[in-house]
């Protein structure tokens, strides 16, 4: 009898353990380790004659200079924002994972893409959570063409790949990977073993048949569901569709891409006709009033390969609590605590008895340090109750010694701000352009007190 192997895998980071334990020692998460039963393999089936492994193939060794460097062919999805996040389009034979919370619009976006691609070539949409009638009703409600897209309602991975090999689609969507299962795995659908083995099987199918496979993965608010965190090591591209239910705008951010740049950002608007592209994201994030308001400031972020103008708001108010609150929406809270300490130490402005709130307008998540200077100036504006000019734009990194460090692509950021009508800018001294920008006054600063004096 073949012995069944058992492993214990963390749902968040995918680390393996020989026995169950309450906390994962790799990522520090609690109660995320679950039991995984591996398929039984007998010694006779695993080894062939002569001591070699059965079914093993001999790979060809090549020098690096012998590798063919032909351009990877890509095809468009019909959405320029989606193609931007993927690095210029969909690569045949690639495995793409699109994650997001339930209701973010993943199925809606993919259904629009598949209906567009079905008019150009064979495409297969596999639904495991919804019935074919539900998908058809959504397509009719969105006004999409339904006469060329092939549909399949199935959760067995082997059956899906067998039918796909007969249909020979150019692209295939799996909605979603959490409900897929394989016959050799004894655990329930949605477990770590089922999700990981199903994704690995689909990835091998994509490489062998040169079919682009897009897998949908659901993520809960705490991100503890087995899915994207377990699959990120075996797929080619991983993108996250983010957005709240009360916000009509959705952001698509790439977190892993073997065929392009990471941290690329695409912006969509959820409408009654489905997802619509936002050609100029800076315009929607700068929907400000004409009156000057204390604590409001515009900063220029660099998302992937383009600048993005975003409004940041700060509110400082007296706190009756012993431990004043530090609340951030759209940026890291620890970063805010560090910036407040730098401002106290090098600018003499103390907010230890104040509640501090920071909000990035539009639901954008700030991941770069170029927003440090704008955050501090917005907080000082709210603390002093002095509004800042509406035509002022700020960016720059703040160091622990109070210095203002330069950020990449400074001139491109300033040109984007000038295109939207901004007349003044406070930037790091190293980011001041050598040639002046028409209609804009650029002030370069090296220290935090210089930036406060420039206001």
MARTOR-58201 format. One record per residue (C-alpha): residue in three letters; x, y, z. Coordinates in nm, 2 decimals, always signed. Example, Ala and Ser with C-alpha at 12.3 -4.5 7.8 and 13.67 -1.06 7.14 Angstrom:
MARTOR-58201
+---------+--------+--------+--------+
| residuo |     px |     py |     pz |
+---------+--------+--------+--------+
|     ala |  +1.23 |  -0.45 |  +0.78 |
|     ser |  +1.37 |  -0.11 |  +0.71 |
+---------+--------+--------+--------+
//
This chain:
MARTOR-58201
+---------+--------+--------+--------+
| residuo |     px |     py |     pz |
+---------+--------+--------+--------+
|     unk |  +0.00 |  +0.00 |  +0.00 |
|     unk |  +0.12 |  +0.35 |  -0.09 |
|     unk |  +0.16 |  +0.57 |  +0.21 |
|     unk |  -0.05 |  +0.90 |  +0.21 |
|     unk |  +0.17 |  +1.20 |  +0.28 |
|     unk |  +0.03 |  +1.48 |  +0.50 |
|     unk |  +0.17 |  +1.83 |  +0.52 |
|     unk |  +0.06 |  +2.14 |  +0.70 |
|     unk |  +0.06 |  +2.46 |  +0.48 |
|     unk |  +0.00 |  +2.82 |  +0.58 |
|     unk |  -0.29 |  +2.98 |  +0.38 |
|     unk |  -0.12 |  +3.32 |  +0.38 |
|     unk |  +0.24 |  +3.26 |  +0.27 |
|     unk |  +0.23 |  +2.89 |  +0.17 |
|     unk |  +0.50 |  +2.78 |  +0.41 |
|     unk |  +0.51 |  +2.40 |  +0.48 |
|     unk |  +0.54 |  +2.25 |  +0.83 |
|     unk |  +0.57 |  +1.89 |  +0.95 |
|     unk |  +0.30 |  +1.93 |  +1.22 |
|     unk |  +0.02 |  +2.17 |  +1.30 |
|     unk |  +0.09 |  +2.48 |  +1.50 |
|     unk |  -0.11 |  +2.78 |  +1.60 |
|     unk |  +0.12 |  +3.05 |  +1.45 |
|     unk |  +0.31 |  +3.05 |  +1.12 |
|     unk |  +0.67 |  +3.12 |  +1.20 |
|     unk |  +0.73 |  +3.26 |  +0.85 |
|     unk |  +0.47 |  +3.53 |  +0.82 |
|     unk |  +0.36 |  +3.55 |  +1.19 |
|     unk |  -0.01 |  +3.49 |  +1.11 |
|     unk |  -0.23 |  +3.30 |  +1.36 |
|     unk |  -0.47 |  +3.01 |  +1.28 |
|     unk |  -0.38 |  +3.00 |  +0.91 |
|     unk |  -0.22 |  +2.65 |  +0.90 |
|     unk |  -0.43 |  +2.38 |  +0.75 |
|     unk |  -0.38 |  +2.01 |  +0.68 |
|     unk |  -0.30 |  +1.90 |  +0.32 |
|     unk |  -0.32 |  +1.54 |  +0.21 |
|     unk |  -0.10 |  +1.47 |  -0.09 |
|     unk |  -0.20 |  +1.20 |  -0.35 |
|     unk |  -0.06 |  +0.86 |  -0.28 |
|     unk |  +0.22 |  +0.75 |  -0.52 |
|     unk |  +0.35 |  +0.39 |  -0.50 |
|     unk |  +0.71 |  +0.30 |  -0.55 |
|     unk |  +0.64 |  +0.08 |  -0.85 |
|     unk |  +0.46 |  +0.36 |  -1.03 |
|     unk |  +0.72 |  +0.63 |  -0.94 |
|     unk |  +1.03 |  +0.43 |  -1.05 |
|     unk |  +1.09 |  +0.26 |  -1.38 |
|     unk |  +1.33 |  -0.01 |  -1.49 |
|     unk |  +1.69 |  +0.06 |  -1.42 |
|     unk |  +1.62 |  +0.28 |  -1.12 |
|     unk |  +1.51 |  +0.58 |  -1.33 |
|     unk |  +1.19 |  +0.77 |  -1.28 |
|     unk |  +0.90 |  +0.67 |  -1.51 |
|     unk |  +0.79 |  +0.93 |  -1.75 |
|     unk |  +1.11 |  +1.15 |  -1.71 |
|     unk |  +1.22 |  +1.34 |  -2.02 |
|     unk |  +1.57 |  +1.45 |  -2.11 |
|     unk |  +1.59 |  +1.83 |  -2.13 |
|     unk |  +1.83 |  +2.00 |  -2.38 |
|     unk |  +2.11 |  +2.21 |  -2.23 |
|     unk |  +2.16 |  +2.54 |  -2.41 |
|     unk |  +2.40 |  +2.83 |  -2.37 |
|     unk |  +2.24 |  +3.17 |  -2.29 |
|     unk |  +2.35 |  +3.32 |  -2.62 |
|     unk |  +2.17 |  +3.04 |  -2.81 |
|     unk |  +1.83 |  +3.14 |  -2.67 |
|     unk |  +1.59 |  +3.29 |  -2.93 |
|     unk |  +1.52 |  +3.65 |  -2.85 |
|     unk |  +1.21 |  +3.70 |  -3.07 |
|     unk |  +0.96 |  +3.95 |  -2.95 |
|     unk |  +0.69 |  +3.80 |  -2.74 |
|     unk |  +0.36 |  +3.83 |  -2.94 |
|     unk |  +0.08 |  +4.00 |  -2.75 |
|     unk |  -0.28 |  +4.06 |  -2.83 |
|     unk |  -0.50 |  +4.34 |  -2.69 |
|     unk |  -0.78 |  +4.28 |  -2.44 |
|     unk |  -0.99 |  +4.57 |  -2.58 |
|     unk |  -0.91 |  +4.77 |  -2.26 |
|     unk |  -0.60 |  +4.99 |  -2.28 |
|     unk |  -0.59 |  +5.02 |  -1.90 |
|     unk |  -0.59 |  +4.64 |  -1.86 |
|     unk |  -0.32 |  +4.60 |  -2.13 |
|     unk |  -0.11 |  +4.86 |  -1.95 |
|     unk |  -0.12 |  +4.66 |  -1.62 |
|     unk |  -0.02 |  +4.34 |  -1.81 |
|     unk |  +0.28 |  +4.52 |  -1.97 |
|     unk |  +0.13 |  +4.59 |  -2.32 |
|     unk |  -0.12 |  +4.31 |  -2.37 |
|     unk |  -0.19 |  +3.94 |  -2.31 |
|     unk |  +0.09 |  +3.70 |  -2.38 |
|     unk |  -0.01 |  +3.36 |  -2.53 |
|     unk |  +0.06 |  +3.08 |  -2.30 |
|     unk |  +0.07 |  +3.30 |  -1.99 |
|     unk |  -0.11 |  +3.23 |  -1.66 |
|     unk |  -0.27 |  +3.54 |  -1.51 |
|     unk |  -0.44 |  +3.57 |  -1.17 |
|     unk |  -0.68 |  +3.85 |  -1.11 |
|     unk |  -0.78 |  +3.88 |  -0.74 |
|     unk |  -1.00 |  +4.11 |  -0.54 |
|     unk |  -1.28 |  +4.11 |  -0.29 |
|     unk |  -1.63 |  +3.98 |  -0.38 |
|     unk |  -1.82 |  +4.24 |  -0.57 |
|     unk |  -1.52 |  +4.43 |  -0.70 |
|     unk |  -1.62 |  +4.36 |  -1.06 |
|     unk |  -1.38 |  +4.09 |  -1.16 |
|     unk |  -1.64 |  +3.88 |  -1.34 |
|     unk |  -1.79 |  +4.18 |  -1.51 |
|     unk |  -1.45 |  +4.30 |  -1.65 |
|     unk |  -1.35 |  +3.95 |  -1.77 |
|     unk |  -1.69 |  +3.90 |  -1.94 |
|     unk |  -1.65 |  +4.22 |  -2.13 |
|     unk |  -1.29 |  +4.12 |  -2.23 |
|     unk |  -1.39 |  +3.77 |  -2.34 |
|     unk |  -1.69 |  +3.90 |  -2.55 |
|     unk |  -1.45 |  +4.14 |  -2.73 |
|     unk |  -1.18 |  +3.87 |  -2.79 |
|     unk |  -1.44 |  +3.61 |  -2.90 |
|     unk |  -1.51 |  +3.83 |  -3.20 |
|     unk |  -1.14 |  +3.79 |  -3.31 |
|     unk |  -1.08 |  +3.43 |  -3.23 |
|     unk |  -1.19 |  +3.13 |  -3.02 |
|     unk |  -1.24 |  +3.20 |  -2.65 |
|     unk |  -1.37 |  +2.99 |  -2.36 |
|     unk |  -1.53 |  +3.12 |  -2.04 |
|     unk |  -1.55 |  +2.86 |  -1.77 |
|     unk |  -1.78 |  +2.94 |  -1.48 |
|     unk |  -1.78 |  +2.73 |  -1.16 |
|     unk |  -1.97 |  +2.96 |  -0.92 |
|     unk |  -2.25 |  +3.08 |  -1.15 |
|     unk |  -2.48 |  +2.90 |  -1.39 |
|     unk |  -2.48 |  +2.97 |  -1.76 |
|     unk |  -2.81 |  +3.15 |  -1.73 |
|     unk |  -2.67 |  +3.39 |  -1.47 |
|     unk |  -2.38 |  +3.48 |  -1.69 |
|     unk |  -2.60 |  +3.52 |  -2.00 |
|     unk |  -2.83 |  +3.75 |  -1.80 |
|     unk |  -2.53 |  +3.97 |  -1.71 |
|     unk |  -2.41 |  +3.98 |  -2.06 |
|     unk |  -2.76 |  +4.09 |  -2.19 |
|     unk |  -2.78 |  +4.35 |  -1.92 |
|     unk |  -2.45 |  +4.50 |  -2.02 |
|     unk |  -2.54 |  +4.49 |  -2.39 |
|     unk |  -2.25 |  +4.26 |  -2.49 |
|     unk |  -2.24 |  +4.04 |  -2.80 |
|     unk |  -2.32 |  +3.68 |  -2.70 |
|     unk |  -2.31 |  +3.50 |  -3.04 |
|     unk |  -1.94 |  +3.40 |  -3.04 |
|     unk |  -1.83 |  +3.34 |  -2.68 |
|     unk |  -1.81 |  +2.97 |  -2.58 |
|     unk |  -1.93 |  +2.90 |  -2.23 |
|     unk |  -1.87 |  +2.60 |  -2.00 |
|     unk |  -2.01 |  +2.53 |  -1.65 |
|     unk |  -1.76 |  +2.28 |  -1.49 |
|     unk |  -1.55 |  +2.25 |  -1.18 |
|     unk |  -1.34 |  +1.94 |  -1.27 |
|     unk |  -1.00 |  +2.06 |  -1.39 |
|     unk |  -0.92 |  +1.75 |  -1.59 |
|     unk |  -1.25 |  +1.78 |  -1.78 |
|     unk |  -1.20 |  +2.15 |  -1.85 |
|     unk |  -0.86 |  +2.10 |  -2.00 |
|     unk |  -0.98 |  +1.80 |  -2.21 |
|     unk |  -1.26 |  +2.00 |  -2.35 |
|     unk |  -1.04 |  +2.31 |  -2.40 |
|     unk |  -0.79 |  +2.09 |  -2.59 |
|     unk |  -1.07 |  +2.00 |  -2.84 |
|     unk |  -1.20 |  +2.36 |  -2.87 |
|     unk |  -0.85 |  +2.51 |  -2.90 |
|     unk |  -0.93 |  +2.86 |  -2.76 |
|     unk |  -0.68 |  +3.14 |  -2.77 |
|     unk |  -0.77 |  +3.25 |  -2.42 |
|     unk |  -0.96 |  +3.08 |  -2.14 |
|     unk |  -1.10 |  +3.23 |  -1.81 |
|     unk |  -1.15 |  +3.02 |  -1.50 |
|     unk |  -1.40 |  +3.18 |  -1.26 |
|     unk |  -1.30 |  +3.10 |  -1.00 |
|     unk |  -1.00 |  +2.90 |  -0.89 |
|     unk |  -1.15 |  +2.85 |  -0.54 |
|     unk |  -1.42 |  +2.61 |  -0.67 |
|     unk |  -1.20 |  +2.41 |  -0.90 |
|     unk |  -1.10 |  +2.05 |  -0.79 |
|     unk |  -0.89 |  +1.76 |  -0.91 |
|     unk |  -0.99 |  +1.40 |  -0.89 |
|     unk |  -0.66 |  +1.28 |  -0.73 |
|     unk |  -0.69 |  +1.53 |  -0.44 |
|     unk |  -0.91 |  +1.41 |  -0.16 |
|     unk |  -0.96 |  +1.75 |  +0.02 |
|     unk |  -1.26 |  +1.98 |  -0.04 |
|     unk |  -1.27 |  +2.25 |  -0.31 |
|     unk |  -1.12 |  +2.57 |  -0.19 |
|     unk |  -0.86 |  +2.41 |  +0.03 |
|     unk |  -0.49 |  +2.48 |  -0.01 |
|     unk |  -0.41 |  +2.16 |  -0.18 |
|     unk |  -0.70 |  +2.18 |  -0.43 |
|     unk |  -0.63 |  +2.54 |  -0.51 |
|     unk |  -0.25 |  +2.49 |  -0.55 |
|     unk |  -0.27 |  +2.17 |  -0.76 |
|     unk |  -0.55 |  +2.30 |  -0.98 |
|     unk |  -0.36 |  +2.62 |  -1.05 |
|     unk |  -0.04 |  +2.42 |  -1.13 |
|     unk |  -0.23 |  +2.19 |  -1.36 |
|     unk |  -0.39 |  +2.49 |  -1.55 |
|     unk |  -0.05 |  +2.66 |  -1.57 |
|     unk |  +0.11 |  +2.35 |  -1.73 |
|     unk |  -0.19 |  +2.33 |  -1.97 |
|     unk |  -0.14 |  +2.70 |  -2.07 |
|     unk |  +0.23 |  +2.65 |  -2.14 |
|     unk |  +0.19 |  +2.33 |  -2.34 |
|     unk |  -0.11 |  +2.44 |  -2.55 |
|     unk |  +0.00 |  +2.81 |  -2.58 |
|     unk |  -0.33 |  +2.92 |  -2.43 |
|     unk |  -0.36 |  +3.23 |  -2.22 |
|     unk |  -0.54 |  +3.13 |  -1.89 |
|     unk |  -0.69 |  +3.39 |  -1.66 |
|     unk |  -0.78 |  +3.27 |  -1.32 |
|     unk |  -1.01 |  +3.45 |  -1.08 |
|     unk |  -0.92 |  +3.45 |  -0.70 |
|     unk |  -1.14 |  +3.59 |  -0.43 |
|     unk |  -0.97 |  +3.77 |  -0.13 |
|     unk |  -1.14 |  +3.84 |  +0.20 |
|     unk |  -1.08 |  +4.16 |  +0.39 |
|     unk |  -0.81 |  +4.01 |  +0.60 |
|     unk |  -0.66 |  +3.82 |  +0.30 |
|     unk |  -0.66 |  +3.49 |  +0.48 |
|     unk |  -0.84 |  +3.29 |  +0.21 |
|     unk |  -0.63 |  +3.03 |  +0.03 |
|     unk |  -0.58 |  +3.17 |  -0.32 |
|     unk |  -0.37 |  +3.45 |  -0.44 |
|     unk |  -0.10 |  +3.42 |  -0.17 |
|     unk |  -0.06 |  +3.05 |  -0.24 |
|     unk |  -0.06 |  +3.09 |  -0.62 |
|     unk |  +0.17 |  +3.39 |  -0.67 |
|     unk |  +0.48 |  +3.17 |  -0.71 |
|     unk |  +0.36 |  +2.96 |  -1.00 |
|     unk |  +0.17 |  +3.21 |  -1.22 |
|     unk |  +0.32 |  +3.47 |  -1.46 |
|     unk |  +0.11 |  +3.78 |  -1.37 |
|     unk |  -0.08 |  +3.87 |  -1.06 |
|     unk |  -0.32 |  +4.17 |  -1.06 |
|     unk |  -0.55 |  +4.30 |  -0.79 |
|     unk |  -0.88 |  +4.48 |  -0.86 |
|     unk |  -0.94 |  +4.71 |  -0.57 |
|     unk |  -1.24 |  +4.93 |  -0.49 |
|     unk |  -1.51 |  +4.98 |  -0.23 |
|     unk |  -1.88 |  +4.91 |  -0.29 |
|     unk |  -1.97 |  +5.27 |  -0.24 |
|     unk |  -1.71 |  +5.40 |  -0.48 |
|     unk |  -1.77 |  +5.37 |  -0.85 |
|     unk |  -1.40 |  +5.38 |  -0.94 |
|     unk |  -1.19 |  +5.06 |  -0.94 |
|     unk |  -0.81 |  +5.04 |  -0.95 |
|     unk |  -0.63 |  +4.75 |  -1.11 |
|     unk |  -0.28 |  +4.71 |  -0.98 |
|     unk |  -0.01 |  +4.46 |  -1.09 |
|     unk |  +0.18 |  +4.30 |  -0.81 |
|     unk |  +0.38 |  +4.04 |  -1.02 |
|     unk |  +0.45 |  +4.05 |  -1.39 |
|     unk |  +0.71 |  +3.84 |  -1.58 |
|     unk |  +0.64 |  +4.02 |  -1.90 |
|     unk |  +0.64 |  +4.39 |  -1.79 |
|     unk |  +0.67 |  +4.63 |  -1.50 |
|     unk |  +0.51 |  +4.58 |  -1.16 |
|     unk |  +0.31 |  +4.83 |  -0.97 |
|     unk |  +0.14 |  +4.95 |  -1.29 |
|     unk |  -0.20 |  +5.10 |  -1.22 |
|     unk |  -0.52 |  +5.10 |  -1.43 |
|     unk |  -0.83 |  +5.29 |  -1.34 |
|     unk |  -1.19 |  +5.18 |  -1.43 |
|     unk |  -1.53 |  +5.32 |  -1.35 |
|     unk |  -1.82 |  +5.09 |  -1.27 |
|     unk |  -2.13 |  +5.19 |  -1.46 |
|     unk |  -2.46 |  +5.04 |  -1.56 |
|     unk |  -2.30 |  +4.92 |  -1.89 |
|     unk |  -2.01 |  +4.75 |  -1.71 |
|     unk |  -1.65 |  +4.86 |  -1.66 |
|     unk |  -1.54 |  +5.18 |  -1.84 |
|     unk |  -1.18 |  +5.29 |  -1.88 |
|     unk |  -1.07 |  +5.62 |  -1.72 |
|     unk |  -0.83 |  +5.77 |  -1.98 |
|     unk |  -0.72 |  +6.06 |  -1.75 |
|     unk |  -0.71 |  +5.93 |  -1.39 |
|     unk |  -0.57 |  +6.25 |  -1.26 |
|     unk |  -0.88 |  +6.44 |  -1.36 |
|     unk |  -1.11 |  +6.22 |  -1.14 |
|     unk |  -0.88 |  +6.24 |  -0.84 |
|     unk |  -0.86 |  +6.62 |  -0.86 |
|     unk |  -1.23 |  +6.69 |  -0.83 |
|     unk |  -1.17 |  +6.97 |  -0.58 |
|     unk |  -1.37 |  +7.27 |  -0.49 |
|     unk |  -1.26 |  +7.62 |  -0.60 |
|     unk |  -1.23 |  +7.75 |  -0.25 |
|     unk |  -0.91 |  +7.70 |  -0.05 |
|     unk |  -0.94 |  +7.46 |  +0.24 |
|     unk |  -0.69 |  +7.40 |  +0.52 |
|     unk |  -0.53 |  +7.05 |  +0.51 |
|     unk |  -0.59 |  +6.99 |  +0.14 |
|     unk |  -0.29 |  +6.95 |  -0.10 |
|     unk |  -0.22 |  +6.79 |  -0.43 |
|     unk |  +0.08 |  +6.55 |  -0.47 |
|     unk |  +0.22 |  +6.38 |  -0.78 |
|     unk |  +0.27 |  +6.00 |  -0.75 |
|     unk |  +0.45 |  +5.77 |  -0.99 |
|     unk |  +0.25 |  +5.46 |  -1.07 |
|     unk |  +0.43 |  +5.22 |  -1.29 |
|     unk |  +0.51 |  +5.42 |  -1.60 |
|     unk |  +0.30 |  +5.73 |  -1.56 |
|     unk |  +0.25 |  +6.02 |  -1.32 |
|     unk |  -0.07 |  +6.05 |  -1.12 |
|     unk |  -0.20 |  +6.36 |  -0.95 |
|     unk |  -0.39 |  +6.28 |  -0.62 |
|     unk |  -0.53 |  +6.50 |  -0.35 |
|     unk |  -0.42 |  +6.43 |  +0.01 |
|     unk |  -0.62 |  +6.56 |  +0.31 |
|     unk |  -0.50 |  +6.60 |  +0.66 |
|     unk |  -0.69 |  +6.68 |  +0.97 |
|     unk |  -0.54 |  +6.77 |  +1.31 |
|     unk |  -0.76 |  +6.82 |  +1.61 |
|     unk |  -0.72 |  +6.83 |  +1.98 |
|     unk |  -0.75 |  +6.49 |  +2.15 |
|     unk |  -0.91 |  +6.44 |  +2.49 |
|     unk |  -0.76 |  +6.09 |  +2.50 |
|     unk |  -0.44 |  +5.99 |  +2.67 |
|     unk |  -0.32 |  +5.82 |  +2.35 |
|     unk |  -0.42 |  +6.04 |  +2.05 |
|     unk |  -0.53 |  +5.86 |  +1.75 |
|     unk |  -0.33 |  +5.82 |  +1.43 |
|     unk |  -0.57 |  +5.71 |  +1.15 |
|     unk |  -0.47 |  +5.67 |  +0.78 |
|     unk |  -0.67 |  +5.58 |  +0.48 |
|     unk |  -0.47 |  +5.50 |  +0.17 |
|     unk |  -0.12 |  +5.50 |  +0.32 |
|     unk |  +0.08 |  +5.32 |  +0.59 |
|     unk |  +0.01 |  +5.42 |  +0.95 |
|     unk |  +0.37 |  +5.35 |  +1.06 |
|     unk |  +0.49 |  +5.59 |  +0.80 |
|     unk |  +0.27 |  +5.86 |  +0.94 |
|     unk |  +0.41 |  +5.81 |  +1.30 |
|     unk |  +0.76 |  +5.84 |  +1.17 |
|     unk |  +0.69 |  +6.16 |  +0.97 |
|     unk |  +0.53 |  +6.32 |  +1.28 |
|     unk |  +0.84 |  +6.24 |  +1.48 |
|     unk |  +1.06 |  +6.40 |  +1.21 |
|     unk |  +0.85 |  +6.71 |  +1.21 |
|     unk |  +0.87 |  +6.75 |  +1.59 |
|     unk |  +1.24 |  +6.69 |  +1.59 |
|     unk |  +1.35 |  +6.91 |  +1.30 |
|     unk |  +1.07 |  +7.16 |  +1.26 |
|     unk |  +0.97 |  +7.21 |  +1.62 |
|     unk |  +0.60 |  +7.14 |  +1.55 |
|     unk |  +0.45 |  +6.90 |  +1.82 |
|     unk |  +0.13 |  +6.71 |  +1.77 |
|     unk |  +0.16 |  +6.46 |  +2.05 |
|     unk |  -0.17 |  +6.59 |  +2.21 |
|     unk |  -0.36 |  +6.60 |  +1.87 |
|     unk |  -0.56 |  +6.34 |  +1.68 |
|     unk |  -0.41 |  +6.31 |  +1.33 |
|     unk |  -0.61 |  +6.18 |  +1.03 |
|     unk |  -0.48 |  +6.14 |  +0.68 |
|     unk |  -0.69 |  +6.05 |  +0.38 |
|     unk |  -0.59 |  +5.99 |  +0.02 |
|     unk |  -0.89 |  +6.10 |  -0.20 |
|     unk |  -1.03 |  +5.86 |  -0.45 |
|     unk |  -0.94 |  +5.53 |  -0.28 |
|     unk |  -0.58 |  +5.54 |  -0.41 |
|     unk |  -0.33 |  +5.35 |  -0.20 |
|     unk |  +0.01 |  +5.53 |  -0.17 |
|     unk |  +0.30 |  +5.29 |  -0.18 |
|     unk |  +0.59 |  +5.52 |  -0.26 |
|     unk |  +0.78 |  +5.76 |  -0.03 |
|     unk |  +0.73 |  +6.06 |  -0.27 |
|     unk |  +0.42 |  +6.15 |  -0.07 |
|     unk |  +0.61 |  +6.23 |  +0.25 |
|     unk |  +0.65 |  +6.60 |  +0.20 |
|     unk |  +0.29 |  +6.66 |  +0.08 |
|     unk |  +0.16 |  +6.47 |  +0.39 |
|     unk |  +0.35 |  +6.69 |  +0.63 |
|     unk |  +0.26 |  +7.01 |  +0.46 |
|     unk |  -0.11 |  +6.91 |  +0.46 |
|     unk |  -0.09 |  +6.84 |  +0.83 |
|     unk |  +0.08 |  +7.17 |  +0.91 |
|     unk |  -0.19 |  +7.35 |  +0.71 |
|     unk |  -0.46 |  +7.18 |  +0.91 |
|     unk |  -0.28 |  +7.23 |  +1.24 |
|     unk |  -0.23 |  +7.61 |  +1.18 |
|     unk |  -0.57 |  +7.64 |  +1.01 |
|     unk |  -0.41 |  +7.81 |  +0.71 |
|     unk |  -0.53 |  +7.70 |  +0.36 |
|     unk |  -0.28 |  +7.62 |  +0.09 |
|     unk |  -0.30 |  +7.76 |  -0.27 |
|     unk |  -0.51 |  +7.55 |  -0.50 |
|     unk |  -0.25 |  +7.58 |  -0.77 |
|     unk |  +0.03 |  +7.43 |  -0.56 |
|     unk |  +0.17 |  +7.08 |  -0.61 |
|     unk |  +0.42 |  +6.90 |  -0.38 |
|     unk |  +0.62 |  +6.58 |  -0.39 |
|     unk |  +0.94 |  +6.46 |  -0.22 |
|     unk |  +1.08 |  +6.21 |  +0.03 |
|     unk |  +1.15 |  +6.31 |  +0.39 |
|     unk |  +1.45 |  +6.15 |  +0.57 |
|     unk |  +1.49 |  +6.09 |  +0.94 |
|     unk |  +1.74 |  +6.38 |  +0.96 |
|     unk |  +1.49 |  +6.62 |  +0.81 |
|     unk |  +1.64 |  +6.62 |  +0.46 |
|     unk |  +1.42 |  +6.63 |  +0.15 |
|     unk |  +1.54 |  +6.35 |  -0.08 |
|     unk |  +1.47 |  +6.34 |  -0.46 |
|     unk |  +1.23 |  +6.10 |  -0.62 |
|     unk |  +1.25 |  +5.93 |  -0.96 |
|     unk |  +1.10 |  +6.10 |  -1.27 |
|     unk |  +1.08 |  +6.44 |  -1.12 |
|     unk |  +1.05 |  +6.63 |  -1.46 |
|     unk |  +0.77 |  +6.40 |  -1.58 |
|     unk |  +0.58 |  +6.47 |  -1.26 |
|     unk |  +0.61 |  +6.85 |  -1.30 |
|     unk |  +0.50 |  +6.84 |  -1.67 |
|     unk |  +0.19 |  +6.64 |  -1.57 |
|     unk |  +0.11 |  +6.90 |  -1.30 |
|     unk |  +0.16 |  +7.19 |  -1.54 |
|     unk |  -0.07 |  +7.02 |  -1.79 |
|     unk |  -0.35 |  +7.03 |  -1.53 |
|     unk |  -0.30 |  +7.40 |  -1.46 |
|     unk |  -0.08 |  +7.40 |  -1.15 |
|     unk |  +0.14 |  +7.72 |  -1.13 |
|     unk |  +0.36 |  +7.65 |  -0.83 |
|     unk |  +0.55 |  +7.35 |  -0.70 |
|     unk |  +0.77 |  +7.26 |  -0.40 |
|     unk |  +1.00 |  +6.98 |  -0.48 |
|     unk |  +1.34 |  +6.84 |  -0.37 |
|     unk |  +1.63 |  +7.05 |  -0.49 |
|     unk |  +1.77 |  +6.77 |  -0.70 |
|     unk |  +1.44 |  +6.74 |  -0.89 |
|     unk |  +1.44 |  +7.11 |  -1.00 |
|     unk |  +1.45 |  +7.10 |  -1.39 |
|     unk |  +1.74 |  +7.26 |  -1.56 |
|     unk |  +1.52 |  +7.42 |  -1.81 |
|     unk |  +1.22 |  +7.61 |  -1.66 |
|     unk |  +0.87 |  +7.48 |  -1.73 |
|     unk |  +0.64 |  +7.74 |  -1.89 |
|     unk |  +0.39 |  +7.88 |  -1.66 |
|     unk |  +0.52 |  +7.71 |  -1.34 |
|     unk |  +0.73 |  +7.83 |  -1.06 |
|     unk |  +0.94 |  +7.55 |  -0.91 |
|     unk |  +1.09 |  +7.59 |  -0.56 |
|     unk |  +1.36 |  +7.35 |  -0.46 |
|     unk |  +1.42 |  +7.26 |  -0.09 |
|     unk |  +1.68 |  +7.06 |  +0.09 |
|     unk |  +1.55 |  +7.06 |  +0.45 |
|     unk |  +1.20 |  +7.04 |  +0.60 |
|     unk |  +1.22 |  +7.39 |  +0.76 |
|     unk |  +1.30 |  +7.53 |  +0.41 |
|     unk |  +0.98 |  +7.37 |  +0.28 |
|     unk |  +0.77 |  +7.52 |  +0.56 |
|     unk |  +0.93 |  +7.86 |  +0.49 |
|     unk |  +0.84 |  +7.83 |  +0.12 |
|     unk |  +0.47 |  +7.81 |  +0.21 |
+---------+--------+--------+--------+
//
